[in-house]
Amino acid sequence: MGIIGSIIIGCLAGYCAGKLMKGGGFGFLMNLLLGLFGGTLGGWLFHQLGISWGGLLGQLGTAIVGAVVILYVASLLKK
């Protein structure tokens, strides 16, 4: 997938993660930015665990997991 597709997946992941997290995360734009980083973290984390999801939905799921982890850690640091 190209860079534009990866950005779109990351933004969708940030939006979804913001909806999943208690309190709604950090606001729309920050959730989108954290979703971009979450996609990278999710890909690395799943690679380390030997988990591989294929296709567009797999990439979105991986990015959402990473974004939720980042939003959780960021919420701990925010306190």
N, C-alpha and C positions, 0 to 999 in steps of 0.2 A: 504494500500500500504506500502511496506517495506521502509526502510531507503534509499536504493539505488534508488528506484523509485521516492522517494521524492526529492532526490538530482538531478536526471535527470529532473524532472518537474521544479524544481527551476532554474536550469541552462538554460533550454529552455525559461522559463519566463524572466530571465535576458536578454537573447539574444533578445527576442521579444520586451521587454520594451526598450532596447537600440536602436532598430530600430524605435520604435514609438516616442521616445523623440527627440525633436529638438536638433540638435547638436550631436546626437549619444551617449549620456551618457558619461561614464568615461573610455571607452576602454573595450575591450572584457573581460578580466579577472575580472575587477572590476564590470562590468555589471552582470557577472555570479554570483559573490559573493553577490551582492545586490539582485539578483533574488532569491537566497536561503533565505535571510532574508525577501524578499518581499512575498514569499509564506506563511511564518508564519504570517506576518502582514495582508495579504489578507484574510487568514483563520480567524484570530481574528476579523478583521473589518467586514467581512460578517456575522460572528456569532453574533456580536453586533447589526447588522442591521436586523437580522432574515432572511438573504438570504442564500439559500442552493442550490448549483449546484451539481448535481451528476455526477459520471463517471469521466473518464480520462480528457475529454475536460472541464468539470466543474472545476476540480482541476487546470488544466492549465490556464483557464480563471481567476480563483481566484488568482493564483500566479502572473499572468501578471498584474492584477490590483494592487496588493500589490507592485510589483516591480516598476511599473510606479510611484506610490505614493512615494516610497523610493527614486527613482532617481530624482523626482521633488524636494523633500525636500533637498536632497544632493546637487542638482544644486543651490538651494537658499543659502545654507551654503557655497558653493564654491566661490560665488561672493564676 
